Amino acid sequence: MADPDRTGRLREALRAANFTADGLLDLLGGPAYAALARSETVPALRATRGTSPLETLVRLFLLRQGVPRERARNALPLDDALEDGWLVPAPDAGDGEAVRATVDVRPYGGPEGQDWWIVADLGCAVGGASGVGTPEGTHGRDVVLGVGGASTTLAGITVRRPVGRALDIGTGSGLQALHAAQHAGRVTATDLNPRAVAVAGLTLALSGASGVDVREGTLFEPVAGDEPYDLIVSNPPFVISPGARLTYRDGGMSGDDLCRTLVENAADHMAEGGYCQLLANWEHPRGQDWRERLRSWVPAGCDAWIVQREVQDVTQYAELWLRDAGDHRAGAAEYEARYGEWLDEFERRGTTAVGFGWITLRKSGAREPAVVVEEWPHPVEQPLGGEVVQHFERQDFLRATDDAALLDCHFRLADGVVQEQVGMPGAEDPEHVVLRQQRGMRRATKVDTVGAGFAGVCDGSLPAWRILDAIAQLVGEDPVMLRDRTPSAIRLLVEQGFLLPAEADAPAG
Ligand SMILES: C[S@@+](CC[C@H](N)C(=O)[O-])C[C@H]1O[C@@H](n2cnc3c(N)ncnc32)[C@H](O)[C@@H]1O
């Protein structure tokens, strides 16, 4: 619907009014801004009772308010906005001369401080679908959400190196495609939902990202026969639910089959050295190890790093998604019936809990792929894209380095690693020593005295065996035995990013 010149003029008006992420926070203040993210609009309505262009735009595009035409004309090119359908007359606002927005538009700060605007269905810019009460009633099952916590998580963990071709599956509002357009020569974005295809087009146009190819269709179908992609990202409809009720979240396949299908088929569409990164939910079936199950999804020729960030029992999980859809606002009987449907489905499938996390594949072509499946529920430092690349680089190093070669290597302690000693107050010796990262994954790992001593000396100047021999002498241990038993501990410290392989930057002596 949008003409590029008119869209450009609208963008300039939004910017001139300071309808940006920072401008919004300044106007509303922290509490009202945070309340809006919880779908509570009253504080923001109170903060926008003036007539400035910024207040007008917030009322129109985030609070679903009708606004008098002349006020709207002060804030944006009114005729253009009416022509392109951003606004329509709103006689029901009690003022025959009022206009209202047809979509939500949320200011969003890009990674380099860019001013972007994410388009979504009315009531869905912030706070998710529960903000609109009953989404099915308002927009039908094909409601298009704006930016949620999952969206920003995926954007943060995505590898942001310059690439030729990127693909965003299930683009929705178009946020991931917009990010990808900053570092990919060509971006393709797909969605099953034709309304999402249109909405993503608006986000991209309004935010000034031209040339993204937005296609309609399911999973990999719209890109069948395309050249392989260097980066595939997807925040798919991963919810494990009793029925395909809402397109943005229910994949319409049973259990976690949609996520499994994406992972299993990704390799066919990945270029050598390319990455595929997705968010997923997975079942914990009764009597089966979830880690083994996830491992079995990884396609041949791909290394994988799978991180379970959270696990919920089936009741917590059902409640989360019942609230997400606004079902808690329905009558008690309906809520009970819907809740029962979720539990029936989990009982039928033998699912005891559901994991939520990140899946990254890298097409290495390795005969012995490095597949790491782990649980890390603690806070991390976003963006993590750089850490993802380093994870796989460290895996390459470990795969290519046997234990003898490892002892000849030089290592350095990663930046921001500190040592914590845990024990009774006043005790002479700690009960255990923990190495903790203050950056990236913010991991913590228990080490013994040798591990702590070894890590402390690693500045890249000595080969590992030299450090170990010195430690052996200090603690009175046989150096051969120590060299023999330590490589597995060094491997773990390297795998987790505490120690980094270093060029020998000083003579070993
Ligand atoms: C959770 S939303 C993600 C939106 C956006 N990418 C983000 O990160 O915020 C999932 C999207 O997948 C789309 N979708 C649902 N089923 C799909 C399918 N089978 N193939 C492709 N996209 C699908 C939905 O329409 C929705 O836009």
The ligand as an SDF file (V2000), in Angstrom:
LIG
                    3D

 27 29  0  0  0  0  0  0  0  0999 V2000
    6.7650  -15.7900   16.9550 C   0  0  0  0  0  0  0  0  0  0  0  0
    6.3860  -15.0050   15.4530 S   0  0  0  0  0  0  0  0  0  0  0  0
    7.9550  -14.2890   15.0740 C   0  0  0  0  0  0  0  0  0  0  0  0
    7.9070  -12.9450   14.4460 C   0  0  0  0  0  0  0  0  0  0  0  0
    9.2360  -12.2330   14.2230 C   0  0  0  0  0  0  0  0  0  0  0  0
   10.1220  -13.0060   13.3610 N   0  0  0  0  0  0  0  0  0  0  0  0
    9.9570  -11.8930   15.5160 C   0  0  0  0  0  0  0  0  0  0  0  0
   11.0470  -12.4130   15.7560 O   0  0  0  0  0  0  0  0  0  0  0  0
    9.4090  -11.1220   16.3050 O   0  0  0  0  0  0  0  0  0  0  0  0
    6.3060  -16.3880   14.3460 C   0  0  0  0  0  0  0  0  0  0  0  0
    5.9410  -16.0540   12.9250 C   0  0  0  0  0  0  0  0  0  0  0  0
    5.9360  -17.2710   12.1570 O   0  0  0  0  0  0  0  0  0  0  0  0
    4.8560  -17.2480   11.2420 C   0  0  0  0  0  0  0  0  0  0  0  0
    4.5120  -18.6370   10.8940 N   0  0  0  0  0  0  0  0  0  0  0  0
    3.6170  -19.4670   11.4890 C   0  0  0  0  0  0  0  0  0  0  0  0
    3.6390  -20.6720   10.9110 N   0  0  0  0  0  0  0  0  0  0  0  0
    4.5540  -20.6100    9.9120 C   0  0  0  0  0  0  0  0  0  0  0  0
    5.0080  -21.5240    8.9390 C   0  0  0  0  0  0  0  0  0  0  0  0
    4.5470  -22.7680    8.8990 N   0  0  0  0  0  0  0  0  0  0  0  0
    5.9470  -21.1190    8.0580 N   0  0  0  0  0  0  0  0  0  0  0  0
    6.4440  -19.8410    8.1050 C   0  0  0  0  0  0  0  0  0  0  0  0
    6.0380  -18.9370    9.0060 N   0  0  0  0  0  0  0  0  0  0  0  0
    5.1090  -19.3070    9.8990 C   0  0  0  0  0  0  0  0  0  0  0  0
    3.7600  -16.5070   11.9750 C   0  0  0  0  0  0  0  0  0  0  0  0
    2.8230  -15.9770   11.0690 O   0  0  0  0  0  0  0  0  0  0  0  0
    4.5640  -15.4440   12.7280 C   0  0  0  0  0  0  0  0  0  0  0  0
    4.6840  -14.2780   11.9840 O   0  0  0  0  0  0  0  0  0  0  0  0
  1  2  1  0
  2  3  1  0
  2 10  1  0
  3  4  1  0
  4  5  1  0
  5  6  1  0
  5  7  1  0
  7  8  2  0
  7  9  1  0
 10 11  1  0
 11 12  1  0
 11 26  1  0
 12 13  1  0
 13 14  1  0
 13 24  1  0
 14 15  1  0
 14 23  1  0
 15 16  2  0
 16 17  1  0
 17 18  1  0
 17 23  2  0
 18 19  1  0
 18 20  2  0
 20 21  1  0
 21 22  2  0
 22 23  1  0
 24 25  1  0
 24 26  1  0
 26 27  1  0
M  CHG  2   2   1   9  -1
M  END
$$$$
